[in-house]
Amino acid sequence: MRLLLLWILNAVALLLVTWLLPAIQVDGFGTALLAALLLGFINTLVRPLLALLTLPVTLLTLGAFYLVLNGLLFWLASALLPGFYVAGFWAAVFGAILYGVIAWALSALIPDKESQA
C-alpha cells in the first residue's frame, strides 16, 4: 500500500515540477503516473551503473557531475515517454533537482511501518 501511495505522490511531485518550471510539460495525471514509474525504473536500474561508470568524473567535480547525471536521466525519461516533455538540458537538470526535493518532501509525509510500531 505504501509503495502505491509513494508512486502517486511521485506523480504529484512531477505535476508540481511542471507547474514551477514551464520548460517541463506533462499531458495529464495518467502520463505523470507513467513518467513517475519510468523515472523509478531508470533510477533503480540505470543510475547505479552510470554512477559507477562516471565515478572518476564525479570525484573530480566534487559530486557536481551527479547532478548532471540526474538531469540526463530525467531527460532520457522524457525522450522515452510520449506526453512528457523537457525543453532542454538545463531544464532537465533543474527539473530533476526539483523533482527529487518535492518527492522527498511528499514521501516524508507518509509514516514508515517501523515508526508506527
DSSP file (Angstrom, degrees, kcal/mol; ACC not computed):
  #  RESIDUE AA STRUCTURE BP1 BP2  ACC     N-H-->O    O-->H-N    N-H-->O    O-->H-N    TCO  KAPPA ALPHA  PHI   PSI    X-CA   Y-CA   Z-CA
    1    1 A M     >        0   0    0      0, 0.0     4,-2.1     0, 0.0     5,-0.2   0.000 360.0 360.0 360.0 -40.6    0.0    0.0    0.0
    2    2 A R  H  >  +     0   0    0      1,-0.2     4,-2.5     2,-0.2     5,-0.2   0.886 360.0  53.3 -64.0 -38.6    2.9    2.3    0.9
    3    3 A L  H  > S+     0   0    0      2,-0.2     4,-2.1     1,-0.2    -1,-0.2   0.900 108.7  49.2 -63.8 -41.4    4.5    1.7   -2.5
    4    4 A L  H  > S+     0   0    0      2,-0.2     4,-2.1     1,-0.2    -1,-0.2   0.905 111.7  49.1 -63.5 -42.2    1.3    2.6   -4.3
    5    5 A L  H  X S+     0   0    0     -4,-2.1     4,-2.4     1,-0.2    -2,-0.2   0.891 110.3  50.8 -65.7 -39.6    1.0    5.8   -2.3
    6    6 A L  H  X S+     0   0    0     -4,-2.5     4,-2.3     2,-0.2    -1,-0.2   0.888 108.5  52.9 -64.0 -38.5    4.6    6.8   -3.0
    7    7 A W  H  X S+     0   0    0     -4,-2.1     4,-1.7     2,-0.2    -2,-0.2   0.925 110.8  46.1 -62.3 -45.1    4.0    6.2   -6.7
    8    8 A I  H  X S+     0   0    0     -4,-2.1     4,-2.2     1,-0.2    -2,-0.2   0.904 112.2  51.0 -64.7 -41.6    1.0    8.6   -6.6
    9    9 A L  H  X S+     0   0    0     -4,-2.4     4,-2.4     1,-0.2    -1,-0.2   0.857 107.4  53.2 -66.3 -34.2    3.0   11.1   -4.6
   10   10 A N  H  X S+     0   0    0     -4,-2.3     4,-2.1     2,-0.2    -1,-0.2   0.874 108.3  50.5 -66.7 -35.8    5.8   11.0   -7.1
   11   11 A A  H  X S+     0   0    0     -4,-1.7     4,-2.1     2,-0.2    -2,-0.2   0.900 110.5  49.2 -66.0 -40.3    3.4   11.7   -9.9
   12   12 A V  H  X S+     0   0    0     -4,-2.2     4,-2.3     2,-0.2    -2,-0.2   0.895 108.9  53.5 -64.1 -39.6    2.0   14.7   -7.9
   13   13 A A  H  X S+     0   0    0     -4,-2.4     4,-2.0     1,-0.2    -2,-0.2   0.899 108.0  50.3 -61.3 -40.4    5.6   15.8   -7.4
   14   14 A L  H  X S+     0   0    0     -4,-2.1     4,-2.0     1,-0.2    -1,-0.2   0.894 109.1  50.8 -65.6 -39.0    6.1   15.7  -11.2
   15   15 A L  H  X S+     0   0    0     -4,-2.1     4,-1.4     1,-0.2    -2,-0.2   0.879 108.9  51.9 -65.2 -36.6    3.0   17.7  -11.7
   16   16 A L  H  X S+     0   0    0     -4,-2.3     4,-2.0     2,-0.2    -2,-0.2   0.877 107.1  53.3 -65.4 -37.0    4.3   20.3   -9.2
   17   17 A V  H  X S+     0   0    0     -4,-2.0     4,-2.9     1,-0.2    -2,-0.2   0.906 107.3  51.2 -63.3 -41.2    7.5   20.5  -11.2
   18   18 A T  H  < S+     0   0    0     -4,-2.0    -1,-0.2     1,-0.2    -2,-0.2   0.822 109.7  50.7 -66.6 -28.8    5.6   21.2  -14.4
   19   19 A W  H  < S+     0   0    0     -4,-1.4    -1,-0.2    -5,-0.2    -2,-0.2   0.861 116.2  40.7 -73.7 -35.6    3.8   23.9  -12.6
   20   20 A L  H  < S+     0   0    0     -4,-2.0    -2,-0.2     1,-0.2    -3,-0.2   0.825 120.3  42.5 -82.7 -33.3    7.0   25.5  -11.3
   21   21 A L    ><  -     0   0    0     -4,-2.9     3,-1.8    -5,-0.2    -1,-0.2  -0.926  63.0-166.4-118.2 107.1    9.1   25.1  -14.5
   22   22 A P  T 3  S+     0   0    0      0, 0.0    -1,-0.1     0, 0.0    -4,-0.1   0.678  84.7  71.9 -66.6 -14.8    7.2   25.9  -17.7
   23   23 A A  T 3  S+     0   0    0     63,-0.1    64,-2.1    68,-0.0     2,-0.5   0.580  92.5  65.4 -75.8  -8.1   10.0   24.1  -19.7
   24   24 A I  E <   -A   86   0A   0     -3,-1.8     2,-0.4    62,-0.2    62,-0.2  -0.963  69.1-179.1-116.7 130.4    8.7   20.8  -18.5
   25   25 A Q  E     -A   85   0A   0     60,-2.7    60,-3.1    -2,-0.5     2,-0.4  -0.976  15.5-170.5-133.2 143.4    5.3   19.6  -19.5
   26   26 A V  E     -A   84   0A   0     -2,-0.4    58,-0.2    58,-0.2     3,-0.1  -0.998  22.2-139.6-129.7 134.6    3.2   16.5  -18.8
   27   27 A D  S    S-     0   0    0     56,-2.2     2,-0.3    -2,-0.4    57,-0.1   0.802  71.5 -37.7 -67.1 -30.3    0.0   15.9  -20.7
   28   28 A G     >  -     0   0    0     55,-0.2     4,-2.1     1,-0.1     5,-0.1  -0.977  69.2 -73.3-175.9-177.2   -2.1   14.7  -17.7
   29   29 A F  H  > S+     0   0    0     -2,-0.3     4,-2.3     1,-0.2     5,-0.1   0.859 124.5  54.9 -67.2 -35.3   -2.1   12.8  -14.5
   30   30 A G  H  > S+     0   0    0      2,-0.2     4,-2.1     1,-0.2    -1,-0.2   0.910 109.8  46.4 -62.8 -42.2   -2.0    9.4  -16.3
   31   31 A T  H  > S+     0   0    0      2,-0.2     4,-2.8     1,-0.2    -2,-0.2   0.869 110.1  54.4 -66.6 -36.3    1.1   10.5  -18.1
   32   32 A A  H  X S+     0   0    0     -4,-2.1     4,-2.5     2,-0.2    -2,-0.2   0.885 107.3  50.8 -64.5 -37.8    2.6   11.7  -14.8
   33   33 A L  H  X S+     0   0    0     -4,-2.3     4,-2.0     2,-0.2    -2,-0.2   0.923 112.8  45.4 -63.7 -43.7    1.9    8.3  -13.3
   34   34 A L  H  X S+     0   0    0     -4,-2.1     4,-2.7     2,-0.2    -2,-0.2   0.895 113.0  50.4 -66.3 -39.5    3.7    6.6  -16.2
   35   35 A A  H  X S+     0   0    0     -4,-2.8     4,-2.9     2,-0.2     5,-0.2   0.897 109.7  50.4 -66.1 -39.6    6.6    9.1  -16.0
   36   36 A A  H  X S+     0   0    0     -4,-2.5     4,-2.0     2,-0.2    -1,-0.2   0.894 112.2  48.0 -64.2 -39.0    7.0    8.5  -12.3
   37   37 A L  H  X S+     0   0    0     -4,-2.0     4,-2.3     2,-0.2    -2,-0.2   0.927 113.4  47.0 -65.4 -45.5    7.1    4.8  -12.9
   38   38 A L  H  X S+     0   0    0     -4,-2.7     4,-2.8     1,-0.2     5,-0.2   0.910 111.6  50.6 -63.7 -43.1    9.6    5.2  -15.7
   39   39 A L  H  X S+     0   0    0     -4,-2.9     4,-2.7     1,-0.2    -1,-0.2   0.881 109.3  52.5 -62.3 -37.5   11.7    7.5  -13.6
   40   40 A G  H  X S+     0   0    0     -4,-2.0     4,-1.6    -5,-0.2    -2,-0.2   0.920 111.1  45.8 -63.3 -44.1   11.6    5.0  -10.7
   41   41 A F  H  X>S+     0   0    0     -4,-2.3     4,-2.9     2,-0.2     5,-0.5   0.923 114.3  48.0 -64.8 -43.9   12.8    2.2  -13.0
   42   42 A I  I  X>S+     0   0    0     -4,-2.8     5,-2.2     1,-0.2     4,-1.5   0.926 113.4  47.5 -62.7 -44.0   15.6    4.4  -14.5
   43   43 A N  I  <5S+     0   0    0     -4,-2.7    -1,-0.2    -5,-0.2    -2,-0.2   0.788 117.7  43.0 -69.3 -26.1   16.7    5.5  -11.1
   44   44 A T  I  <5S+     0   0    0     -4,-1.6    -2,-0.2    -5,-0.2    -1,-0.2   0.868 129.1  21.5 -85.3 -39.1   16.7    1.9   -9.8
   45   45 A L  I  <5S+     0   0    0     -4,-2.9     4,-0.5    -5,-0.2    -3,-0.2   0.862 130.5  29.7-100.4 -42.4   18.3    0.1  -12.8
   46   46 A V  I  X<S+     0   0    0     -4,-1.5     4,-2.3    -5,-0.5     3,-0.3   0.891 108.6  61.3 -92.1 -43.1   20.3    2.6  -14.9
   47   47 A R  H  ><S+     0   0    0     -5,-2.2     4,-2.9     1,-0.2     5,-0.2   0.868 100.4  53.2 -59.9 -41.9   21.5    5.2  -12.5
   48   48 A P  H  > S+     0   0    0      0, 0.0     4,-1.8     0, 0.0    -1,-0.2   0.915 112.0  46.5 -61.0 -39.4   23.6    3.0  -10.2
   49   49 A L  H  > S+     0   0    0     -4,-0.5     4,-2.3    -3,-0.3    -2,-0.2   0.935 115.5  44.7 -66.0 -45.9   25.5    1.6  -13.2
   50   50 A L  H  X S+     0   0    0     -4,-2.3     4,-2.2     1,-0.2    -1,-0.2   0.863 110.6  55.0 -67.1 -35.2   26.1    5.0  -14.7
   51   51 A A  H  < S+     0   0    0     -4,-2.9    -1,-0.2    -5,-0.3    -2,-0.2   0.891 110.4  46.6 -63.8 -37.9   27.1    6.4  -11.3
   52   52 A L  H >< S+     0   0    0     -4,-1.8     3,-1.0    -5,-0.2    -2,-0.2   0.911 113.1  48.3 -69.4 -42.5   29.7    3.7  -11.0
   53   53 A L  H 3< S+     0   0    0     -4,-2.3    -2,-0.2     1,-0.2    -1,-0.2   0.830 116.9  42.2 -67.2 -32.0   31.0    4.3  -14.5
   54   54 A T  T 3X S+     0   0    0     -4,-2.2     4,-2.5     1,-0.2    -1,-0.2   0.201  79.6 113.9-100.5  16.2   31.2    8.0  -14.1
   55   55 A L  H <> S+     0   0    0     -3,-1.0     4,-2.7     1,-0.2     5,-0.2   0.882  73.5  53.3 -57.3 -42.2   32.7    7.9  -10.6
   56   56 A P  H  > S+     0   0    0      0, 0.0     4,-2.3     0, 0.0    -1,-0.2   0.929 112.0  44.9 -60.3 -42.3   36.1    9.4  -11.6
   57   57 A V  H  > S+     0   0    0      2,-0.2     4,-1.9     1,-0.2     8,-0.2   0.896 112.5  52.3 -66.4 -39.1   34.4   12.4  -13.2
   58   58 A T  H  <>S+     0   0    0     -4,-2.5     5,-3.4     1,-0.2     6,-0.3   0.902 111.0  47.0 -63.8 -41.1   32.1   12.7  -10.2
   59   59 A L  H ><5S+     0   0    0     -4,-2.7     3,-1.3     3,-0.2    -2,-0.2   0.906 110.5  52.0 -67.1 -40.7   35.0   12.7   -7.8
   60   60 A L  H 3<5S+     0   0    0     -4,-2.3    -2,-0.2     1,-0.3    -1,-0.2   0.842 113.7  43.9 -64.2 -32.8   36.9   15.3  -10.0
   61   61 A T  T ><5S-     0   0    0     -4,-1.9     3,-1.5    -5,-0.2    -1,-0.3   0.282 114.8-116.7 -95.2  11.1   33.9   17.6   -9.9
   62   62 A L  T < 5S-     0   0    0     -3,-1.3    -3,-0.2     1,-0.3    -4,-0.1   0.844  76.1 -48.1  56.7  37.4   33.3   17.0   -6.2
   63   63 A G  T >><S+     0   0    0     -5,-3.4     3,-1.0    -6,-0.2     4,-0.6   0.303 111.7 114.3  92.2  -8.3   29.9   15.5   -6.9
   64   64 A A  H X>  +     0   0    0     -3,-1.5     4,-1.1    -6,-0.3     3,-0.9   0.823  69.6  63.4 -66.4 -29.1   28.6   18.1   -9.2
   65   65 A F  H 3> S+     0   0    0     -7,-0.3     4,-2.7     1,-0.2    -1,-0.3   0.778  89.7  68.8 -66.3 -23.8   28.6   15.7  -12.1
   66   66 A Y  H <> S+     0   0    0     -3,-1.0     4,-2.3     1,-0.2    -1,-0.2   0.859  97.2  52.2 -62.4 -34.1   26.0   13.6  -10.2
   67   67 A L  H <X S+     0   0    0     -3,-0.9     4,-2.2    -4,-0.6    -1,-0.2   0.893 108.9  49.9 -66.0 -39.7   23.5   16.5  -10.8
   68   68 A V  H  X S+     0   0    0     -4,-1.1     4,-2.6     2,-0.2    -2,-0.2   0.920 109.7  51.2 -63.1 -43.8   24.3   16.3  -14.5
   69   69 A L  H  X S+     0   0    0     -4,-2.7     4,-2.1     1,-0.2    -2,-0.2   0.911 109.5  49.6 -60.9 -43.4   23.7   12.6  -14.5
   70   70 A N  H  X S+     0   0    0     -4,-2.3     4,-2.1     1,-0.2    -1,-0.2   0.911 111.4  49.8 -61.5 -41.9   20.4   13.0  -12.8
   71   71 A G  H  X S+     0   0    0     -4,-2.2     4,-2.4     1,-0.2    -2,-0.2   0.901 109.5  50.8 -63.7 -41.2   19.4   15.6  -15.4
   72   72 A L  H  X S+     0   0    0     -4,-2.6     4,-2.2     1,-0.2    -1,-0.2   0.883 111.4  47.7 -64.9 -37.5   20.4   13.4  -18.2
   73   73 A L  H  X S+     0   0    0     -4,-2.1     4,-2.0     2,-0.2    -1,-0.2   0.856 110.8  51.3 -72.1 -34.2   18.4   10.5  -16.8
   74   74 A F  H  X S+     0   0    0     -4,-2.1     4,-1.6     2,-0.2    -2,-0.2   0.907 111.9  47.8 -63.6 -42.4   15.4   12.8  -16.3
   75   75 A W  H  X S+     0   0    0     -4,-2.4     4,-1.7     1,-0.2    -2,-0.2   0.874 108.0  55.6 -66.3 -38.3   15.8   13.9  -20.0
   76   76 A L  H  X S+     0   0    0     -4,-2.2     4,-1.8     1,-0.2    -2,-0.2   0.910 104.9  52.8 -60.2 -43.0   16.0   10.3  -21.0
   77   77 A A  H  X S+     0   0    0     -4,-2.0     4,-1.5     1,-0.2    -1,-0.2   0.893 108.5  50.1 -60.8 -39.1   12.7    9.6  -19.4
   78   78 A S  H  < S+     0   0    0     -4,-1.6     6,-0.3     1,-0.2    -1,-0.2   0.829 109.3  51.9 -69.4 -29.7   11.1   12.4  -21.3
   79   79 A A  H  < S+     0   0    0     -4,-1.7    -1,-0.2     1,-0.2    -2,-0.2   0.813 112.7  45.2 -74.0 -29.1   12.6   11.1  -24.6
   80   80 A L  H  < S+     0   0    0     -4,-1.8    -2,-0.2    -5,-0.1    -1,-0.2   0.732 107.1  62.3 -85.6 -23.1   11.2    7.6  -23.9
   81   81 A L  S >< S-     0   0    0     -4,-1.5     3,-1.4     3,-0.2     2,-0.2  -0.904  75.6-139.1-113.7 115.6    7.7    8.6  -22.9
   82   82 A P  T 3  S+     0   0    0      0, 0.0     3,-0.1     0, 0.0    -3,-0.1  -0.481  91.4  35.2 -67.2 138.9    5.3   10.5  -25.2
   83   83 A G  T 3  S+     0   0    0     -2,-0.2   -56,-2.2     1,-0.1     2,-0.5   0.338  96.7  93.9  98.1  -5.8    3.4   13.2  -23.3
   84   84 A F  E <   -A   26   0A   0     -3,-1.4     2,-0.4    -6,-0.3   -58,-0.2  -0.967  57.5-176.1-121.3 112.3    6.3   14.1  -21.1
   85   85 A Y  E     -A   25   0A   0    -60,-3.1   -60,-2.7    -2,-0.5     2,-0.4  -0.915  17.8-176.4-119.6 133.3    8.3   16.9  -22.5
   86   86 A V  E     -A   24   0A   0     -2,-0.4   -62,-0.2   -62,-0.2     6,-0.1  -0.998  19.6-147.4-125.0 126.5   11.5   18.6  -21.3
   87   87 A A        -     0   0    0    -64,-2.1     2,-0.3    -2,-0.4   -63,-0.1   0.772  64.6 -33.8 -69.6 -28.9   12.7   21.6  -23.3
   88   88 A G  S  > S-     0   0    0    -65,-0.1     4,-1.9     1,-0.1     5,-0.1  -0.966  71.7 -68.4-173.1-173.4   16.5   21.1  -22.9
   89   89 A F  H  > S+     0   0    0     -2,-0.3     4,-2.3     1,-0.2     5,-0.1   0.930 123.7  45.0 -63.6 -49.4   19.4   20.0  -20.8
   90   90 A W  H  > S+     0   0    0      1,-0.2     4,-2.7     2,-0.2     5,-0.3   0.859 111.4  53.6 -68.2 -34.1   19.3   22.7  -18.1
   91   91 A A  H  > S+     0   0    0      1,-0.2     4,-2.4     2,-0.2    -1,-0.2   0.890 109.7  49.9 -63.0 -37.6   15.5   22.3  -17.8
   92   92 A A  H  X S+     0   0    0     -4,-1.9     4,-2.5     2,-0.2    -2,-0.2   0.901 111.0  48.3 -67.3 -40.9   16.2   18.6  -17.2
   93   93 A V  H  X S+     0   0    0     -4,-2.3     4,-2.0     2,-0.2    -2,-0.2   0.956 116.9  41.0 -64.5 -50.1   18.8   19.3  -14.5
   94   94 A F  H  X S+     0   0    0     -4,-2.7     4,-2.6     1,-0.2     5,-0.2   0.876 115.2  52.4 -67.0 -36.1   16.7   21.8  -12.7
   95   95 A G  H  X S+     0   0    0     -4,-2.4     4,-2.9    -5,-0.3    -1,-0.2   0.896 108.7  50.0 -64.9 -40.4   13.6   19.6  -13.1
   96   96 A A  H  X S+     0   0    0     -4,-2.5     4,-2.3     2,-0.2    -2,-0.2   0.894 112.0  48.2 -65.2 -39.6   15.5   16.6  -11.7
   97   97 A I  H  X S+     0   0    0     -4,-2.0     4,-2.3     2,-0.2    -2,-0.2   0.952 115.4  43.8 -64.7 -49.1   16.6   18.6   -8.7
   98   98 A L  H  X S+     0   0    0     -4,-2.6     4,-2.9     1,-0.2     5,-0.3   0.911 113.0  52.1 -62.4 -42.8   13.1   20.0   -8.1
   99   99 A Y  H  X S+     0   0    0     -4,-2.9     4,-2.6     1,-0.2     5,-0.3   0.918 110.7  48.3 -60.4 -44.1   11.5   16.6   -8.6
  100  100 A G  H  X S+     0   0    0     -4,-2.3     4,-2.0    -5,-0.2    -1,-0.2   0.912 114.2  45.1 -63.3 -43.3   13.9   15.0   -6.1
  101  101 A V  H  X S+     0   0    0     -4,-2.3     4,-2.4     2,-0.2    -2,-0.2   0.930 116.8  44.2 -67.6 -46.1   13.3   17.6   -3.4
  102  102 A I  H  X S+     0   0    0     -4,-2.9     4,-2.6     2,-0.2     5,-0.2   0.915 114.4  49.2 -67.7 -42.5    9.5   17.7   -3.9
  103  103 A A  H  X S+     0   0    0     -4,-2.6     4,-2.4    -5,-0.3    -1,-0.2   0.897 112.0  49.6 -64.0 -39.2    9.2   13.9   -4.0
  104  104 A W  H  X S+     0   0    0     -4,-2.0     4,-1.4    -5,-0.3    -2,-0.2   0.930 111.9  48.0 -63.2 -45.1   11.4   13.6   -0.9
  105  105 A A  H  < S+     0   0    0     -4,-2.4     4,-0.4     1,-0.2    -2,-0.2   0.906 114.1  46.2 -64.0 -41.9    9.2   16.2    1.0
  106  106 A L  H >< S+     0   0    0     -4,-2.6     3,-1.2     1,-0.2     4,-0.3   0.883 110.4  52.7 -69.1 -37.3    6.0   14.5    0.0
  107  107 A S  H >< S+     0   0    0     -4,-2.4     3,-1.1     1,-0.3    -1,-0.2   0.759  98.2  66.1 -70.8 -21.9    7.3   11.0    0.9
  108  108 A A  T 3< S+     0   0    0     -4,-1.4    -1,-0.3     1,-0.2    -2,-0.2   0.690  90.4  66.1 -70.0 -16.7    8.2   12.3    4.3
  109  109 A L  T <  S+     0   0    0     -3,-1.2    -1,-0.2    -4,-0.4    -2,-0.2   0.683  87.3  79.0 -75.7 -18.0    4.5   12.8    5.0
  110  110 A I  S <  S-     0   0    0     -3,-1.1     2,-0.1    -4,-0.3  -108,-0.0  -0.815  83.2-131.7 -95.4 122.6    4.0    9.0    4.9
  111  111 A P        -     0   0    0      0, 0.0     2,-0.1     0, 0.0    -2,-0.1  -0.412  19.0-119.8 -72.2 147.8    5.0    7.2    8.1
  112  112 A D     >  -     0   0    0      1,-0.1     4,-0.9    -2,-0.1     0, 0.0  -0.424  19.8-118.2 -77.9 159.8    7.2    4.1    7.9
  113  113 A K  H  > S+     0   0    0      1,-0.2     4,-1.1     2,-0.2     3,-0.4   0.865 114.8  55.7 -66.0 -34.6    5.9    0.8    9.3
  114  114 A E  H  4 S+     0   0    0      1,-0.2     3,-0.3     2,-0.2    -1,-0.2   0.867 105.5  50.5 -66.4 -35.6    8.8    0.8   11.8
  115  115 A S  H  4 S+     0   0    0      1,-0.2    -1,-0.2     2,-0.2    -2,-0.2   0.703 105.3  58.1 -76.6 -17.6    7.8    4.2   13.2
  116  116 A Q  H  <        0   0    0     -4,-0.9    -1,-0.2    -3,-0.4    -2,-0.2   0.786 360.0 360.0 -79.7 -27.2    4.2    3.1   13.7
  117  117 A A     <        0   0    0     -4,-1.1    -1,-0.2    -3,-0.3    -2,-0.2   0.478 360.0 360.0 -78.3 360.0    5.1    0.2   15.9
